[in-house]
Amino acid sequence: MLARKGLLPDGYLLTRLAEDATQPCRIRPKSQRARFITKSGSCNVAHKNIREQGRFLQDVFTTMVDLKWQHSLLIFTSAFLCSWMLFAMVWWLMAFAHGDLEPRDPNEPGPVPCVTSIHSFTSAFLFSIEVQVTIGFGGRMVTEECPFAIIVLIIQNILGLIINAIMLGCVFMKTAQANRRAETLIFSRNAVIAPRNGRPTLMFRVGDLRKSMIITATIQLQVIRRTVTAEGEVIPVCQLDIQVENPLRSNGIFLVSPLIISHTIDRGSPLYEVSAQSLATLDLEIIVILEGVVETTGITMQARTSYTPEEILWGRRFVSIMTEEDGRYSVDYSKFGNTVPVRMPALSAKELDQTRGIQDSGPHEGKPQGWGLVRAGRGGYRRGGGRACDDAAAKPWYVTAEREEDKEKKGQKKIFKLEEIGREIEEETLEDMSD
């Protein structure tokens, strides 16, 4: 649909189909796993057996906005027709009580009617429409004969304005909803786990198809899984926040071009014990929530998607889609979800840390271990081929550095040992002199 509207090139859909065909075959369960958030961002939760239905009528405006278009239009049409019919009945009864419906000779002058040119219920219905929608054809009008007719005219005008205000407000809110802006925010179909800076990292790509930006955009990751407490209580929905990798220690992003959002799988990550073999058997769902303010309208919007274990690819990385052409950056959305395989062990981050710890305590402490990375130039790493180097260059950045307090404690211990040795030497010297 986006390709037909010109928002996406035609090759995007073809590339996505080719991407799905080139992905490695993965074992999928026979029964489709339920998810809380669909790929389109809608909530996949059905509410049943709600006994307090009256609470929805207490907030009529929100209920009207949440309804479907056909239901909203049906309600507004019924509201207009009912109000027209109700006041048509009032005008007809008023004319009947005043005697305006009695046949008279047009040549003889009669009493002044409350409303001119009302002879039947049809004419009263036409006058009711003219009053409420402020259409004056000039054939029917209220006279000064009946003060009650003036009061009814005022009430009908006020009621018509209220119905028009509610209808216009609901139509505006339904057309300017935040989820409409989220339709032009796209997420990659799959997430990937690949090494980045020597650590396994969960990554996915997000992009904005419009030129108008999302102001103060923030992104949040949550893991929903079923857990069992120490007391045996089963928690079907346990939500855990995931820290997004950002040097500023915040979840804010500048969505001027498609970005790869990453999460480093470290000791505090819920995916710390996940390996390539256990990934397909996990019962979890990673939910992505992107919030921000629309630049053109100032409305807060939210875009959502989710990734199940079947949609997380192990040992793959997203391809680059941005190039520089004629002094400006160009984004190729036909490669938005394409991935390439990378060399990555099938071990979990916990197993890798344990392996690294065993190797660091061994006799070959100075050799590159773990991910097989050594420094290559200033601030970089290259894959080591068994070459020995010094300790500072052999350990990747993720090796936990010793705190200053530990260094001071170690230093104090060394000083204490030196003082003890010095005291023993002095005592031996004094004993020799006394002898």
C-alpha positions in Angstrom: 0.0 0.0 0.0 2.8 2.4 0.8 4.5 1.6 -2.5 1.2 2.4 -4.4 1.0 5.8 -2.6 4.6 6.6 -3.6 5.9 6.6 0.0 8.1 3.6 -0.6 9.8 2.5 -3.8 8.4 -0.6 -5.5 11.6 -2.4 -5.0 11.2 -2.2 -1.2 8.5 -4.9 -1.1 10.4 -7.1 -3.6 13.6 -6.8 -1.5 11.7 -7.7 1.7 10.4 -10.8 0.0 13.9 -11.7 -1.2 15.1 -11.1 2.4 12.6 -13.5 3.8 13.7 -16.1 1.2 17.4 -15.7 2.0 17.0 -16.0 5.7 18.2 -19.3 7.2 15.5 -21.8 7.9 14.6 -21.8 11.6 12.5 -24.3 13.6 9.1 -22.7 14.3 6.5 -24.1 16.7 3.4 -25.6 15.1 1.1 -23.3 17.0 1.6 -19.6 16.4 2.8 -17.9 19.6 0.5 -15.2 20.9 2.0 -11.7 21.2 0.9 -8.6 23.1 1.8 -6.1 20.4 1.4 -6.9 16.7 3.9 -5.9 14.1 1.7 -3.0 13.1 1.7 -1.7 16.7 -1.9 -2.5 17.8 -2.6 -4.1 21.1 -3.4 -7.8 20.8 -5.4 -8.1 24.0 -9.2 -9.0 24.1 -11.2 -7.6 27.0 -14.1 -9.9 28.0 -16.8 -10.1 30.6 -16.7 -6.4 31.4 -19.6 -5.9 33.8 -19.3 -2.1 34.3 -20.2 -1.0 30.8 -21.6 2.3 32.2 -18.1 3.6 32.7 -17.7 4.1 29.0 -20.8 6.4 28.9 -19.2 8.6 31.6 -16.5 9.6 29.0 -18.7 9.9 25.9 -16.1 11.9 23.9 -13.3 9.4 24.2 -15.8 6.6 23.5 -16.9 8.4 20.3 -13.3 8.9 19.2 -12.4 5.2 19.8 -15.3 4.0 17.7 -14.9 3.0 14.1 -15.8 5.4 11.4 -19.0 3.6 10.3 -20.2 3.6 13.9 -19.4 7.2 14.4 -21.1 8.3 11.2 -24.2 6.3 12.1 -24.4 7.8 15.5 -24.1 11.4 14.2 -26.6 10.8 11.5 -29.1 9.4 14.0 -28.5 12.3 16.3 -29.3 14.8 13.6 -32.4 12.9 12.4 -33.7 12.4 15.9 -33.3 16.1 16.8 -35.0 17.2 13.6 -37.9 14.8 14.2 -38.3 15.8 17.8 -38.5 19.5 17.2 -40.6 19.0 14.1 -43.1 17.3 16.5 -42.9 20.3 18.8 -43.5 22.8 16.0 -46.4 20.8 14.7 -48.0 20.5 18.2 -47.5 24.2 18.7 -49.3 25.0 15.4 -52.1 22.5 16.2 -52.7 24.0 19.7 -52.7 27.5 18.3 -55.1 26.6 15.5 -52.8 27.3 12.6 -53.6 23.9 11.0 -57.3 24.7 10.5 -58.3 25.3 6.9 -59.0 29.0 6.1 -60.1 31.0 3.2 -57.0 32.6 1.7 -59.0 35.7 0.8 -60.2 36.3 4.4 -57.7 37.6 7.0 -57.2 35.2 9.9 -55.2 35.2 13.2 -51.5 35.5 13.0 -49.9 32.0 13.3 -46.9 31.2 15.5 -44.9 30.0 12.5 -46.0 31.0 9.0 -46.6 28.5 6.2 -46.9 25.4 8.5 -49.9 23.3 7.3 -48.8 19.8 8.0 -46.1 17.7 9.7 -44.0 17.7 6.6 -43.8 21.5 6.6 -43.0 21.4 10.3 -40.2 19.0 9.6 -38.7 21.3 6.9 -38.9 24.2 9.3 -37.1 22.2 12.0 -34.2 21.5 9.5 -34.1 25.2 8.5 -33.8 26.3 12.1 -31.1 23.8 13.2 -28.8 24.1 10.2 -29.4 27.8 9.9 -30.8 27.6 6.4 -33.4 30.3 5.8 -35.4 29.9 2.6 -37.8 32.8 3.5 -41.0 30.8 3.3 -41.4 30.0 7.0 -40.5 32.1 10.0 -41.4 32.6 13.7 -43.7 35.5 14.5 -44.3 37.5 17.7 -47.6 35.8 18.3 -46.2 33.0 20.5 -43.5 33.6 23.0 -43.1 29.9 23.5 -42.1 29.5 19.9 -39.2 31.9 20.5 -38.0 29.8 23.4 -38.2 26.6 21.4 -36.2 28.3 18.6 -33.4 29.2 21.1 -33.3 25.7 22.5 -33.1 24.1 19.1 -30.3 26.4 18.0 -28.3 25.6 21.1 -28.8 21.9 20.8 -27.8 22.0 17.1 -24.6 23.9 18.0 -23.7 21.3 20.6 -24.2 18.4 18.2 -22.1 20.2 15.5 -19.3 20.9 18.0 -19.1 17.3 19.2 -19.2 16.0 15.7 -16.4 18.3 14.5 -14.3 17.6 17.5 -14.6 13.8 17.1 -13.9 14.0 13.3 -10.8 16.2 14.0 -9.5 13.9 16.7 -10.1 10.8 14.6 -8.3 12.2 11.6 -5.4 13.7 13.6 -4.8 10.8 15.9 -1.2 10.1 16.9 -1.3 6.6 15.4 -1.9 8.1 12.0 1.6 9.7 12.1 3.0 6.4 13.3 2.0 4.8 10.0 5.0 6.4 8.3 7.4 5.1 11.0 8.8 1.8 10.0 10.7 -0.9 11.9 12.8 -3.7 10.6 10.9 -6.9 10.3 13.6 -8.8 12.2 16.0 -8.0 15.0 19.5 -9.3 15.0 22.1 -10.3 17.6 25.7 -9.6 16.5 29.0 -8.7 18.1 29.6 -4.9 18.5 32.7 -3.6 20.3 33.5 -7.1 21.5 30.1 -7.8 23.1 26.9 -9.5 21.8 24.4 -6.8 21.0 20.7 -6.9 20.1 19.9 -4.5 17.2 17.0 -3.4 15.1 16.4 -0.6 12.7 13.9 2.2 12.7 13.2 4.9 10.1 10.9 7.8 9.4 9.5 8.1 5.8 8.4 11.8 6.2 10.6 14.8 6.0 8.9 16.4 9.0 10.8 15.3 12.1 9.7 13.8 15.4 10.7 16.2 18.1 12.2 14.9 21.4 11.9 11.4 20.2 12.6 8.7 22.8 12.7 4.9 22.4 12.1 2.3 25.1 12.6 -1.4 25.1 10.7 -3.8 27.3 10.8 -7.6 27.7 7.5 -9.4 28.5 7.9 -12.9 29.7 6.3 -15.4 32.0 8.1 -15.8 35.4 7.7 -17.9 38.5 8.6 -16.4 41.9 10.4 -18.2 44.7 7.1 -18.8 46.4 5.7 -20.6 43.3 3.5 -17.7 42.1 3.2 -17.6 38.3 3.4 -14.0 36.9 2.1 -14.3 33.3 3.1 -10.7 32.4 6.5 -9.6 33.8 7.8 -6.4 32.3 11.5 -5.6 32.4 13.0 -2.5 31.0 16.0 -2.8 28.7 18.7 -0.1 28.5 19.3 1.3 25.1 22.9 1.7 24.2 23.5 5.5 24.2 26.7 7.3 25.3 24.5 10.0 26.9 22.8 7.5 29.2 19.4 8.5 27.9 16.8 7.0 25.5 16.6 10.1 23.3 17.3 9.8 19.6 17.6 12.2 16.7 15.6 10.5 14.0 16.8 12.4 11.0 17.7 9.2 9.1 17.2 5.5 9.8 19.0 4.4 12.9 20.1 1.1 14.3 19.0 0.9 17.9 21.3 -1.4 19.9 21.2 -3.0 23.4 24.4 -4.5 24.8 23.8 -7.9 26.3 25.8 -7.6 29.6 25.4 -9.0 33.1 22.3 -6.8 33.8 20.5 -7.7 30.6 17.5 -10.1 30.5 19.2 -11.8 27.5 22.4 -12.5 29.4 21.9 -16.3 29.4 20.4 -16.6 25.9 22.4 -18.6 23.4 21.8 -19.5 19.8 20.3 -22.8 20.7 18.1 -21.6 23.5 16.8 -18.5 21.6 14.1 -20.5 19.7 12.7 -22.0 22.8 12.3 -18.8 24.8 8.9 -17.6 25.8 9.4 -13.8 25.7 8.5 -10.8 23.6 10.6 -7.7 23.1 8.4 -4.6 22.8 9.7 -1.4 21.2 8.0 1.9 22.0 8.9 5.1 20.2 7.4 8.3 21.5 7.8 11.9 20.3 6.0 15.1 19.3 5.0 15.6 15.7 6.7 18.7 14.4 3.8 20.0 12.2 0.9 19.4 14.6 2.5 19.4 18.0 0.6 16.2 18.9 2.3 13.5 21.0 2.6 10.3 19.0 3.6 6.7 19.8 4.7 4.0 17.5 5.0 0.4 18.7 6.2 -3.0 17.4 7.5 -6.2 18.9 9.9 -9.0 18.3 9.4 -12.7 19.2 12.3 -15.2 19.4 11.4 -16.4 15.9 12.0 -12.9 14.6 15.5 -12.5 16.2 18.3 -13.6 13.9 21.5 -14.8 15.6 24.9 -13.9 14.0 23.6 -11.4 11.4 24.1 -7.6 10.9 22.2 -4.9 9.1 23.7 -3.6 5.8 24.4 0.0 5.3 21.7 2.0 3.5 23.1 5.5 3.7 25.4 7.1 1.1 26.7 10.6 0.4 25.7 11.9 -3.0 26.3 15.5 -4.3 26.8 17.0 -0.9 23.8 15.4 0.7 23.0 12.1 2.3 20.9 9.5 0.5 18.9 6.7 2.1 18.1 3.5 0.1 15.0 2.1 1.7 15.1 -1.0 -0.6 17.8 -2.4 1.8 16.1 -1.3 5.0 15.7 -4.8 6.4 18.5 -6.6 4.7 21.1 -8.4 6.8 24.4 -10.2 6.2 25.9 -13.0 8.3 28.8 -12.4 10.6 31.2 -14.6 12.5 29.8 -15.1 16.0 30.0 -17.9 18.5 26.8 -19.7 19.5 27.5 -19.2 23.2 25.6 -16.9 25.4 27.1 -13.7 26.9 27.3 -15.4 30.3 29.2 -18.4 28.9 31.5 -16.1 27.0 32.2 -14.2 30.2 32.9 -17.4 32.1 35.2 -18.6 29.3 37.0 -15.3 29.3 37.5 -15.4 33.1 39.0 -18.9 32.9 41.3 -18.0 30.2 42.4 -14.7 31.9 43.3 -16.7 35.0 45.4 -19.2 33.0 49.0 -19.0 32.0 48.3 -17.2 28.7 46.9 -14.1 30.3 48.5 -11.7 27.9 47.1 -13.4 24.7 43.8 -12.2 23.1 41.0 -14.5 24.2 37.2 -14.5 24.2 36.1 -12.7 21.1 39.6 -12.9 19.6 40.0 -9.1 19.4 43.1 -7.0 19.9 43.8 -3.3 19.5 44.4 -2.1 16.0 45.5 1.4 16.0 44.0 4.2 18.1 40.8 3.1 19.9 40.0 0.2 17.5 40.2 -3.6 17.5 41.1 -6.2 14.9 40.8 -9.9 15.0 43.9 -11.5 16.5 45.6 -14.4 14.9 47.3 -15.7 18.0 49.8 -12.9 18.3 50.9 -12.1 21.8 50.7 -8.6 23.0 50.8 -6.7 26.3 48.0 -7.0 28.8 46.6 -3.5 28.2 46.3 -4.2 24.5 45.0 -7.7 24.7 41.9 -7.1 26.9 38.9 -5.6 25.1 37.1 -2.6 26.5 34.4 -4.6 28.2 36.9 -6.1 30.8 35.9 -4.6 34.1 38.6 -2.1 35.1 39.8 -2.2 38.7 38.3 0.5 40.8 40.5 3.1 42.5 39.3 1.8 45.9 40.5 -1.7 45.1 43.8 -0.3 43.9 44.2 1.7 47.2 43.4 -1.4 49.2 45.9 -3.4 47.3 48.4 -0.6 47.8 47.8 -0.5 51.5 48.3 -4.3 51.7 51.7 -3.9 50.0 52.7 -1.1 52.3 51.6 -3.1 55.3 53.7 -6.0 54.2 56.8 -3.7 53.7 56.3 -2.3 57.1 56.1 -5.7 58.7 59.3 -6.7 56.9 61.0 -3.5 58.0 59.9 -4.2 61.6 61.3 -7.7 61.5 64.6 -6.4 60.2 64.8 -3.8 62.9 64.0 -6.3 65.6 66.7 -8.7 64.3 69.2 -5.8 64.3 68.4 -4.8 67.9 68.8 -8.4 69.1 72.2 -8.7 67.4 73.3 -5.5 69.1 72.1 -6.6 72.5 73.9 -9.9 72.1 
